Amino acid sequence: MRLFEGTPFDRLPRCERCGELEAECACPPQTRPRTPPGKQTARLSLEKRKRGKVVTVIRGLAEAENDLPELLTRLQSTCGAGGTLRDGVLEIQGNQLNRVREALQAIGYRVKVSGG
């Protein structure tokens, strides 16, 4: 239900490019150009979790410009470890700093390692 549905102020949504009603628009969907890996910096750090578990954390990669689930799968197989994706942050189980750094650099990302 739209805010002013059924009133004289009711206006159906229109396409920004052609001006047609969205239901009748024939414009191809727009895709945002992705930022190449060479222009992105991945920030790596180690974090200690409960029961003394260590996790390698990768931050700084935009979700909209990267296929983070695919990147996570690639890093997991490279490291031979489990991992997860939470709120745009990749986590790999264990101290995998060197392996993750090498894998990301091989893809083309700039990498910064910070203490943590």
C-alpha positions as CSV (number, residue, x, y, z in Angstrom):
1,M,0.0,0.0,0.0
2,R,1.4,3.4,-1.0
3,L,1.1,6.4,1.3
4,F,-1.5,8.3,-0.8
5,E,-3.2,5.4,-2.5
6,G,-6.8,6.1,-3.5
7,T,-6.4,9.9,-3.1
8,P,-5.9,12.6,-5.8
9,F,-2.2,12.8,-4.7
10,D,-1.6,9.1,-5.6
11,R,1.2,8.9,-8.2
12,L,2.5,5.6,-9.5
13,P,6.3,5.2,-9.5
14,R,8.0,6.1,-12.8
15,C,11.3,5.1,-14.3
16,E,14.1,7.7,-13.8
17,R,15.6,7.1,-17.3
18,C,12.6,6.9,-19.7
19,G,9.7,8.4,-17.6
20,E,7.4,5.5,-18.2
21,L,5.5,3.7,-15.4
22,E,7.8,1.2,-13.7
23,A,5.4,-1.6,-14.7
24,E,5.6,-0.6,-18.4
25,C,9.3,0.4,-18.5
26,A,11.5,-1.6,-21.0
27,C,14.8,-0.1,-19.9
28,P,17.5,-2.7,-19.2
29,P,18.5,-3.0,-15.5
30,Q,21.4,-0.7,-14.6
31,T,24.5,-2.3,-13.1
32,R,26.9,-0.3,-11.1
33,P,30.5,-0.6,-12.3
34,R,32.6,-2.6,-9.8
35,T,35.7,-1.2,-8.3
36,P,38.7,-3.3,-9.5
37,P,40.5,-5.2,-6.7
38,G,43.7,-3.1,-7.3
39,K,41.8,0.0,-6.0
40,Q,40.5,-1.7,-2.9
41,T,42.4,-2.3,0.4
42,A,41.7,-5.3,2.5
43,R,42.6,-4.8,6.2
44,L,43.7,-8.0,7.9
45,S,44.0,-8.6,11.6
46,L,43.9,-11.3,14.2
47,E,41.3,-11.4,16.9
48,K,41.0,-13.6,19.9
49,R,37.6,-15.1,20.6
50,K,36.2,-16.9,23.6
51,R,38.1,-20.0,24.8
52,G,41.3,-18.7,23.3
53,K,40.3,-19.2,19.6
54,V,42.1,-17.1,17.1
55,V,40.3,-15.7,14.0
56,T,41.8,-14.0,11.0
57,V,39.5,-11.0,10.1
58,I,39.3,-9.3,6.7
59,R,37.7,-5.8,6.7
60,G,37.5,-2.9,4.2
61,L,35.9,-4.6,1.2
62,A,32.6,-3.2,0.1
63,E,29.8,-5.7,-0.1
64,A,28.2,-4.0,-3.1
65,E,31.4,-4.1,-5.1
66,N,32.6,-7.6,-4.3
67,D,31.2,-11.1,-4.3
68,L,32.1,-11.7,-0.7
69,P,30.5,-15.1,-0.4
70,E,32.5,-16.3,-3.4
71,L,35.7,-14.7,-1.9
72,L,35.1,-16.4,1.4
73,T,34.8,-19.8,-0.2
74,R,38.0,-19.2,-2.1
75,L,39.9,-18.1,1.0
76,Q,38.5,-21.1,3.0
77,S,39.7,-23.6,0.4
78,T,43.1,-21.8,0.2
79,C,43.5,-21.9,4.0
80,G,41.9,-25.3,4.5
81,A,39.8,-23.7,7.3
82,G,36.3,-22.7,8.1
83,G,35.0,-19.2,8.1
84,T,32.0,-16.9,8.0
85,L,30.7,-13.6,6.6
86,R,29.2,-11.2,9.2
87,D,28.1,-7.7,8.3
88,G,30.5,-7.4,5.5
89,V,33.5,-8.8,7.5
90,L,35.1,-12.0,6.5
91,E,36.4,-14.3,9.3
92,I,38.6,-17.3,8.7
93,Q,39.3,-19.7,11.6
94,G,42.8,-19.8,13.0
95,N,45.9,-17.7,12.4
96,Q,45.8,-17.7,8.6
97,L,47.3,-14.2,8.1
98,N,50.1,-15.1,5.7
99,R,47.9,-17.4,3.5
100,V,45.1,-14.9,3.3
101,R,47.5,-12.1,2.5
102,E,49.1,-14.1,-0.3
103,A,45.7,-15.1,-1.7
104,L,44.3,-11.6,-1.7
105,Q,47.5,-10.2,-3.3
106,A,47.3,-12.9,-6.0
107,I,43.7,-11.8,-6.8
108,G,45.0,-8.2,-7.0
109,Y,43.8,-6.5,-3.7
110,R,46.0,-4.2,-1.8
111,V,46.6,-5.6,1.7
112,K,47.3,-3.9,5.1
113,V,48.0,-5.9,8.2
114,S,47.2,-4.4,11.5
115,G,47.7,-5.6,15.0
116,G,44.7,-6.7,16.9
